Amino acid sequence: MKHSMIRALSLAAALGVSAALAPTAALADWPEHPINLIVPFPAGGGTDTFARPLAQQLSTQLGQTVVVDNKGGAGGTVGASVAAKAKGDGYTFFMGGAHHVVAPALYKNLTYNIQKDFIPVALLAQPPQVVVINTSKLPVKTLQEFIEYARKRPGEINFGTAGKGSTHHLAGELFAMQTGIKLIDVPYQGAGPMLSALIGGQVDLAFDGLGSSAGHIRAGSIKPLAVAAAKRSPSFPDVPTAAEAGVPNYEVSTWYALWAPAGTPKPIVDKMIAEVTKALNTPKVKETWAGNGSATPDLTGEKFGAFVDSEIVRWGKVVKDSGVTLD
């Protein structure tokens, strides 16, 4: 009996030690193979603009490839749903953004919960929105000229969005409310297809994140009328703020962030936070971010989670006030 008790206690102690060492062992071995980064929009959009350089830098740091996996559809909710169902083993991460704090106010039957099905990792980028036009469709040079032009043509001017209920959509609705104009939204499956439509003249203008518009602005394919920020963008110092252009209090920024599926071991989440922080502070990433109109944020873990909670409340009010509904 005595020997049996000793063996049982020894076994329990061994199991306890094994359990205590398991997280450390998981961290020591991680990552052992490529990591999947789900991006819930098609290639070429704002999320992709920041996801690919980050994935490249993280691949270098971690010694394993971080694979960008574009899964677009339904304003980013399809990819989010896929990521929410992924195994929390440290080999799947989700790069979403402002769209995913808007979704709870718009979709009654979401198959995931951004607050419960994910672990917040880090805010990655926060570029302002920018009002951009196709100059062959709109004969205007300034934001005020556009507003005057639109007031004379209620319901005749359309703007492209990255999908119904996206930040592009709500930014346009908010602008219309504040300026007293009537615009028609045209949804696309992401910012990439939307920008192609704008450049091709299928839509007249867009309220886009500066990150995805920056390259096209430099190429002269589209023209910026104003940035929806308190200060001018250092990347585009000649573009006025909306307030400078005559629309006070019109400030809308989009943002992109990283989450892990629920169940991902805390040591791996903490390690990824450390690696992302390191990546965002490399000269190459800082330069890329600045070129896309964004600073490199410093908001991770629980503090980032609190930011997400506040954004859900904020955008819920915008949705309610704008009256935007999804069929």
Backbone torsions as a table, in degrees:
resi	resn	phi	psi	omega
1	MET	NA	-43.9	-178.7
2	LYS	-62.3	-44.1	-179.3
3	HIS	-65.8	-35.3	178.9
4	SER	-63.9	-42.2	178.9
5	MET	-64.8	-40.5	179.5
6	ILE	-62.4	-44.1	179.2
7	ARG	-62.8	-41.1	-179.7
8	ALA	-63.9	-42.9	179.7
9	LEU	-66.7	-38.7	178.7
10	SER	-64.0	-41.7	179.1
11	LEU	-64.2	-44.5	179.4
12	ALA	-61.3	-42.0	179.5
13	ALA	-64.5	-40.0	179.7
14	ALA	-64.8	-43.2	178.7
15	LEU	-63.6	-38.4	178.6
16	GLY	-63.0	-43.2	178.3
17	VAL	-63.8	-41.8	179.3
18	SER	-61.3	-43.0	179.9
19	ALA	-64.7	-39.2	-179.2
20	ALA	-68.0	-34.5	-178.1
21	LEU	-83.0	-17.1	-175.0
22	ALA	-55.6	-49.1	179.4
23	PRO	-60.5	-39.5	179.8
24	THR	-64.7	-41.2	179.0
25	ALA	-65.0	-41.7	180.0
26	ALA	-61.2	-40.3	-179.4
27	LEU	-69.7	-39.5	-178.6
28	ALA	-62.7	-35.6	-177.6
29	ASP	-88.5	-16.3	-174.2
30	TRP	-85.0	136.8	-5.2
31	PRO	-92.4	140.8	179.2
32	GLU	-96.2	-15.0	178.8
33	HIS	-151.3	173.3	-175.8
34	PRO	-54.6	150.2	179.8
35	ILE	-106.0	136.7	-179.6
36	ASN	-95.8	122.7	177.9
37	LEU	-109.1	104.6	-178.4
38	ILE	-80.0	122.8	176.1
39	VAL	-112.4	116.7	-169.8
40	PRO	-84.5	27.9	176.7
41	PHE	-140.4	158.0	178.7
42	PRO	-63.1	161.1	176.8
43	ALA	-60.5	147.7	176.2
44	GLY	98.6	-6.5	-179.8
45	GLY	-92.2	-175.3	-176.9
46	GLY	-62.8	-42.6	-179.9
47	THR	-61.0	-44.1	-179.9
48	ASP	-62.9	-36.4	-178.4
49	THR	-57.6	-36.0	179.4
50	PHE	-95.8	-28.8	-176.2
51	ALA	-65.5	-43.3	-173.5
52	ARG	-68.7	-46.3	175.9
53	PRO	-62.3	-37.5	179.0
54	LEU	-65.8	-44.3	179.6
55	ALA	-59.8	-40.1	179.4
56	GLN	-63.8	-44.1	-179.6
57	GLN	-67.4	-42.7	178.8
58	LEU	-64.3	-35.9	177.5
59	SER	-59.8	-41.8	179.1
60	THR	-64.6	-44.3	-176.9
61	GLN	-70.0	-39.8	-173.4
62	LEU	-87.8	-17.5	-178.7
63	GLY	76.4	11.6	174.9
64	GLN	-136.7	147.0	-178.3
65	THR	-69.2	132.1	171.3
66	VAL	-100.3	111.0	-172.1
67	VAL	-94.0	122.0	176.2
68	VAL	-79.0	122.7	-176.2
69	ASP	-117.8	98.2	-178.4
70	ASN	-77.4	121.5	177.8
71	LYS	-132.7	81.5	-175.9
72	GLY	-82.3	166.7	175.1
73	GLY	134.9	141.3	174.1
74	ALA	53.5	49.8	175.7
75	GLY	62.7	29.6	178.3
76	GLY	89.6	-1.4	-175.6
77	THR	-81.7	-23.7	178.1
78	VAL	-65.4	-51.1	179.2
79	GLY	-62.5	-37.9	178.4
80	ALA	-62.6	-39.8	179.5
81	SER	-64.6	-41.3	178.2
82	VAL	-62.8	-45.6	-178.3
83	ALA	-64.7	-37.8	-179.0
84	ALA	-63.7	-27.7	-178.5
85	LYS	-91.9	-3.6	-178.6
86	ALA	-71.0	153.1	178.5
87	LYS	-66.7	133.6	179.8
88	GLY	-84.0	67.5	-176.4
89	ASP	-113.6	6.6	179.3
90	GLY	88.9	3.6	-178.7
91	TYR	-113.5	7.5	171.7
92	THR	-135.3	130.7	172.9
93	PHE	-130.6	161.0	-175.1
94	PHE	-124.4	126.5	177.3
95	MET	-109.1	96.6	178.2
96	GLY	-110.6	-149.1	-179.2
97	GLY	178.1	-150.9	-175.0
98	ALA	-56.8	-32.2	179.5
99	HIS	-56.0	-32.2	-172.4
100	HIS	-85.8	-7.1	169.6
101	VAL	-98.0	-12.8	174.1
102	VAL	-82.1	-38.1	-173.1
103	ALA	-52.0	-41.4	-178.2
104	PRO	-59.1	-27.4	179.7
105	ALA	-84.0	-13.8	-173.8
106	LEU	-107.4	-36.6	-174.4
107	TYR	-105.4	121.1	-178.9
108	LYS	-78.7	-23.7	-173.4
109	ASN	-123.1	46.1	176.3
110	LEU	-61.8	141.2	-179.2
111	THR	-93.7	12.5	177.9
112	TYR	-149.1	165.3	175.7
113	ASN	-127.7	114.7	-173.9
114	ILE	-61.8	-25.3	-179.1
115	GLN	-87.9	-27.0	-175.4
116	LYS	-104.6	-30.7	-174.3
117	ASP	-93.4	0.0	-178.8
118	PHE	-135.1	155.2	172.9
119	ILE	-106.8	122.5	-179.7
120	PRO	-67.4	129.6	179.8
121	VAL	-104.9	-62.0	-176.4
122	ALA	-165.4	146.5	167.1
123	LEU	-76.8	132.0	-173.1
124	LEU	-106.1	-39.4	-177.4
125	ALA	-157.9	153.5	-177.3
126	GLN	-147.3	67.1	179.0
127	PRO	-77.3	150.9	177.8
128	PRO	-74.6	160.5	170.4
129	GLN	-75.9	155.0	178.7
130	VAL	-136.5	139.8	177.0
131	VAL	-87.3	114.8	-177.4
132	VAL	-123.3	144.1	-176.9
133	ILE	-128.3	160.5	168.4
134	ASN	-93.6	112.7	-173.6
135	THR	-68.2	-19.9	176.9
136	SER	-76.8	-18.5	179.2
137	LYS	-97.8	-31.4	-177.8
138	LEU	-123.2	112.1	-178.0
139	PRO	-82.5	59.1	-178.4
140	VAL	-130.6	156.9	-179.4
141	LYS	-117.7	-20.5	-178.4
142	THR	-130.2	167.0	179.4
143	LEU	-65.1	-40.0	179.0
144	GLN	-65.1	-39.2	176.6
145	GLU	-61.5	-39.9	178.8
146	PHE	-64.2	-44.9	-178.9
147	ILE	-60.4	-44.3	178.9
148	GLU	-64.0	-41.4	179.3
149	TYR	-62.8	-43.7	-177.8
150	ALA	-69.1	-35.5	-179.1
151	ARG	-63.9	-27.9	179.0
152	LYS	-83.8	-8.9	-176.9
153	ARG	-133.9	59.9	-177.4
154	PRO	-60.2	128.3	177.7
155	GLY	76.3	6.5	-179.0
156	GLU	-101.5	-13.4	-176.0
157	ILE	-107.6	133.4	-179.3
158	ASN	-114.2	153.6	176.6
159	PHE	-128.8	141.1	-179.6
160	GLY	-83.9	149.5	176.8
161	THR	-133.9	166.2	176.9
162	ALA	-86.1	14.8	-179.9
163	GLY	134.7	154.1	177.0
164	LYS	-58.0	129.7	178.1
165	GLY	82.5	1.4	176.7
166	SER	-72.3	167.1	177.6
167	THR	-62.5	-31.5	175.9
168	HIS	-59.8	-44.2	-179.0
169	HIS	-64.7	-50.9	-177.7
170	LEU	-67.4	-33.9	176.5
171	ALA	-62.6	-38.6	177.3
172	GLY	-68.1	-42.1	178.8
173	GLU	-64.9	-40.0	178.9
174	LEU	-64.8	-41.5	178.1
175	PHE	-62.3	-44.1	179.9
176	ALA	-62.3	-40.9	178.7
177	MET	-63.8	-42.8	-175.8
178	GLN	-73.0	-24.7	-176.9
179	THR	-106.8	-6.9	178.3
180	GLY	72.9	30.1	177.6
181	ILE	-111.7	165.4	179.0
182	LYS	-119.6	119.7	-179.8
183	LEU	-121.3	156.0	178.0
184	ILE	-108.7	124.4	-179.9
185	ASP	-86.6	141.2	177.5
186	VAL	-123.7	107.9	-175.5
187	PRO	-81.5	143.5	174.2
188	TYR	-126.9	169.8	-179.5
189	GLN	-87.6	58.1	178.2
190	GLY	119.5	165.5	-177.5
191	ALA	-70.2	-30.4	178.7
192	GLY	-60.4	-56.4	176.2
193	PRO	-60.6	-34.9	178.5
194	MET	-63.2	-43.9	-179.9
195	LEU	-66.8	-36.7	176.3
196	SER	-61.5	-39.9	178.3
197	ALA	-67.0	-38.6	179.1
198	LEU	-65.9	-46.6	179.6
199	ILE	-63.8	-37.3	-179.1
200	GLY	-80.2	-5.8	176.7
201	GLY	85.8	13.4	176.4
202	GLN	-76.3	-23.7	173.5
203	VAL	-130.1	160.1	-174.7
204	ASP	-86.1	-38.6	-177.5
205	LEU	-154.2	176.4	177.3
206	ALA	-152.5	156.1	173.8
207	PHE	-112.9	87.7	-167.6
208	ASP	-108.2	160.9	170.6
209	GLY	-71.2	138.9	-176.6
210	LEU	-61.2	-28.2	-179.5
211	GLY	-58.3	-44.5	-178.4
212	SER	-83.6	-22.3	-179.2
213	SER	-88.0	-21.3	-170.5
214	ALA	-52.1	-50.2	-177.8
215	GLY	-62.5	-37.8	-179.2
216	HIS	-72.7	-32.0	175.7
217	ILE	-66.1	-45.9	179.3
218	ARG	-62.7	-33.7	-179.5
219	ALA	-77.6	-10.5	-179.6
220	GLY	82.0	10.8	-178.6
221	SER	-74.3	-31.2	177.6
222	ILE	-137.0	159.4	-176.5
223	LYS	-116.6	128.9	177.1
224	PRO	-84.4	136.8	176.5
225	LEU	-102.1	-30.7	179.9
226	ALA	-170.2	153.0	170.9
227	VAL	-101.3	140.5	-177.6
228	ALA	-89.7	63.8	-176.5
229	ALA	-141.6	165.5	-179.8
230	ALA	-72.1	-28.4	-179.6
231	LYS	-128.6	156.3	175.7
232	ARG	-65.1	151.5	177.5
233	SER	-77.1	129.6	177.1
234	PRO	-57.9	-26.1	179.7
235	SER	-75.3	-25.2	-179.1
236	PHE	-136.0	67.8	-173.8
237	PRO	-64.2	-18.4	-179.8
238	ASP	-85.3	-8.5	179.9
239	VAL	-90.2	120.6	-177.0
240	PRO	-71.6	160.5	170.7
241	THR	-74.8	163.1	178.4
242	ALA	-60.6	-38.4	179.3
243	ALA	-63.3	-43.0	178.0
244	GLU	-63.8	-30.6	-177.9
245	ALA	-87.9	3.3	173.5
246	GLY	107.0	7.4	178.3
247	VAL	-122.7	84.0	-177.7
248	PRO	-65.4	149.9	175.9
249	ASN	68.4	11.1	175.3
250	TYR	-93.2	93.6	-179.4
251	GLU	-130.4	116.1	-179.9
252	VAL	-138.3	122.7	174.7
253	SER	-117.8	147.7	171.4
254	THR	-99.2	165.8	176.8
255	TRP	-151.5	157.4	-177.6
256	TYR	-129.6	143.9	-173.0
257	ALA	-151.1	170.1	-177.1
258	LEU	-118.8	134.3	175.5
259	TRP	-128.3	158.5	170.7
260	ALA	-114.7	147.1	175.4
261	PRO	-60.1	146.7	176.9
262	ALA	-54.8	141.5	-179.4
263	GLY	98.5	-12.1	177.3
264	THR	-62.9	128.4	-177.8
265	PRO	-54.8	138.3	-177.5
266	LYS	-58.0	-40.8	178.3
267	PRO	-58.7	-35.3	178.7
268	ILE	-72.3	-41.0	176.5
269	VAL	-60.2	-45.8	179.8
270	ASP	-62.6	-38.9	178.3
271	LYS	-65.3	-41.4	179.3
272	MET	-66.1	-38.0	176.0
273	ILE	-58.1	-45.8	179.7
274	ALA	-63.1	-41.5	-178.9
275	GLU	-69.4	-39.5	177.9
276	VAL	-65.2	-42.9	178.3
277	THR	-59.7	-43.2	177.4
278	LYS	-62.4	-44.7	-178.5
279	ALA	-62.3	-44.1	-178.0
280	LEU	-65.7	-18.4	-178.5
281	ASN	-101.4	7.1	174.6
282	THR	-77.9	144.5	-179.4
283	PRO	-54.8	-38.7	-177.4
284	LYS	-64.2	-46.2	-179.7
285	VAL	-68.5	-41.8	178.2
286	LYS	-57.4	-42.8	180.0
287	GLU	-66.1	-42.3	179.0
288	THR	-63.8	-44.9	179.7
289	TRP	-61.7	-45.8	-179.5
290	ALA	-61.2	-39.0	178.6
291	GLY	-65.4	-23.8	178.4
292	ASN	-99.9	14.0	172.7
293	GLY	81.2	18.9	-178.1
294	SER	-127.3	144.0	168.6
295	ALA	-80.1	175.8	176.0
296	THR	-102.7	109.3	-175.4
297	PRO	-67.5	164.4	174.4
298	ASP	-132.4	74.9	-177.4
299	LEU	-143.8	109.9	-173.5
300	THR	-133.9	168.7	172.8
301	GLY	52.8	-132.4	-175.9
302	GLU	-63.2	-35.4	178.9
303	LYS	-65.9	-38.4	175.0
304	PHE	-66.5	-39.0	177.5
305	GLY	-59.5	-39.6	177.6
306	ALA	-66.0	-35.2	176.3
307	PHE	-63.3	-43.0	178.3
308	VAL	-59.8	-45.4	179.4
309	ASP	-58.3	-43.8	-178.4
310	SER	-69.2	-33.7	179.3
311	GLU	-69.4	-34.7	176.9
312	ILE	-61.6	-42.1	177.6
313	VAL	-65.9	-45.9	-177.6
314	ARG	-60.9	-50.9	-177.1
315	TRP	-73.2	-25.8	174.5
316	GLY	-60.9	-38.9	178.0
317	LYS	-67.7	-41.5	178.7
318	VAL	-60.9	-43.5	178.7
319	VAL	-60.5	-46.4	-179.3
320	LYS	-62.7	-46.5	-177.1
321	ASP	-67.8	-33.8	-178.0
322	SER	-80.2	-20.3	-178.9
323	GLY	75.2	14.8	-179.6
324	VAL	-67.7	131.6	176.4
325	THR	-131.3	156.9	177.3
326	LEU	-111.8	132.1	179.4
327	ASP	-71.6	NA	NA
